[in-house]
Amino acid sequence: MGYDRRATRTIAYREQVATWTVVSPWRQLAPRAEAFLLGVPTQLWTRKLLDLWYKNAIIYSLNVATYKDGNGDGIGDFAGLIERLDHIAQLGVTCLWLLPFYPSPGLDHGYDVTDYYNVAPALGTLGDFVEFSHQARLRGLRLIIDLPINHTSEQHPWFQQARVDPSSPHRKYYVWSNTEPENSADGVVFPGFQSSVWTYDLRARAWYYHRFYQHQPDLDITCPAVRDEIFKILGFWLELGISGFRIDAAPFVVEEVRPNRSPKRHYEFFGQLRDFLSWRKGDSVLLAEANVRASELHRYFGDGSRIHMLFAFLINQHLFLSLAEERAEPLRQCLTTVPKLPQSAQWAHFLRNHDELDLGRLLPEQRDQAYAAFAPEPKMQLYGRGIRRRLAGMLGNNRHRIELAFSLLFSLPGTPVIYYGDELGMGDDLSLPERWPVRTCMQWTDDPNAGFSTAPNERLLHSVIADGEFGSKQVNAAAQQRDPNSLFNWFRRLTEVRKSCPEIGWGDCILPQADSSSILVQHYSLESKSVLILHNLGPNECKTMLHDVSSSDKLTDLFGNRVYPAKRAMGTEIELDGYGYRWFRIDSG
């Protein structure tokens, strides 16, 4: 009945907003604002009147278990994370994305959840989480938490009750078949590590569906009780200070699977999630993981009434293709062909994250080029489509190329997402299986265990990179914080520059042609302000003329603080070092 009441409220609410002259994304506006909004450009009133904070945010992703051990038991925890919040705030980010921290057997990095309403005991208590939430808020940091609702752990009480009792209400939470479905190997996500998407359970005497590993049975999104439970999970964490949720495996969350039938996806569920958030906490957001074709993207954003932000997998893959080819055209072409987003929607851009770098949307020959450039050895590759390395290792630990890559990331139209440790240039441990090489412990100092924990090394749950080029003796936060020329302090400057350019998050972007194939030019404008950004993806110095800048414009180099006066900008030739970048603010005369 709870779900039915919510549906009734949602329908009534939609009928109310349908009478407004403004469109559905602006649900927080009162009808009395209508007269003011008429005749005002959409872009202007959305930025001035709505606090779409994610439009100009900088997100930092971390795993609590690998960030900092606060009690010396060898596992990162919320107490340790609180100790290191100043490092994150000092970096200049505005939002934290926490990977799963729920109780879990830990067979899939915490994505196999056994209790959505609690904290894994090794990481702390709900009280510790609330204190962390409070401390983050004091530093101006918003919080996004992972929401793995496509599946649960097989050890979740829901599944345990479902498998032993066919009449249990939890039986309907999952997808079952009395016989092995045809083509049970179709749709395998982890080839080489997963052989089927259906597994026979002896206690249930039936086959259950799992899009991922067999220890992660899928929830049935068409079950009203499951949807109601998901709403309660969102409501619970919103009350504890959360500003949003990262929806794991979004295409499969809305997928209806039945034995021997083609799957059907219920994208409208994203709108129902958005409605719930709008009622409970109007400025909370949904950030979805969906590596899908460009033609499917509109199903996730809708008209601006579904997902707020979507990870830009297509752009990410073409960015790396451009870096591999040292040519701007693959990225430029992708940026010009991806669909235009609704005004309230946003891309979330990234270079690396906790998973493999997925290159599955590239053509085979393009993927081979990326492999040759960044993962030439088979042990660096994964699932026949991805790379299991961190960025610094992929780029040969070349400081110029690392800066170029992150400058590109921050210049893309959307919100940048940083993976913990990349601000230091941390490396990977390829001796670890599957996606674990990029999930090593944060390197704080050159002390034992990289300052992550005071526990003996053999008690550490996760690996520390202690030796070699990327070992904690060479790469650690303490040393870089003291060094004004470190990657960390360069990163601080980059975040300051990005936050000073709201045109990137809010404005319109054009991509003028450059005089060199290695140069990408981006020109952003918002109201009367504009920013011009140039990147040289090649190793050699080059030049380009600024053909689209007026002779009355003054250019200020935001990194170099050099000013190109008005009356000289027209036809000004800009020089770029190998792997160089230039950010200019344009002041019109």
Secondary structure by P-SEA (a helix, b strand, c coil): caaaaaaaaaaaaaaaaccccccccccccccccccccccccaaaaaaacccccccbbbbbbbbccccccccccccccaaaaaacaaaaaaacccbbbbcccccccccccccccccccccccccccaaaaaaaaaaaaaacbbbbbbbcccccccccaaaaaaaacccccccccbbbbccccccccccccccccccccbbbbccccbbbbbcccccccccccccaaaaaaaaaaaaaaaaacccccccccccccccccccccccccccaaaaaaaaaaaaccccbbbbbbbbccccccccccccccccccccaaaaaaaaaaaaaaccaaaaaaaaaccccccccbbbbbbcccccccccccccaaaaaaaaaccccccccccccccccccccccccccaaaaaaaaaaaaacccbbbbccccccccccccccccccccccccccccccccccccccccccccccccccccccccccaaaaaaccccaaaaaaaaaaaaaaccccccbbbbbcccccccbbbbbbbccccbbbbbbbccccccccccccccccbbbbcccccccccccccccbbbbbcccbbbbbbbbcc
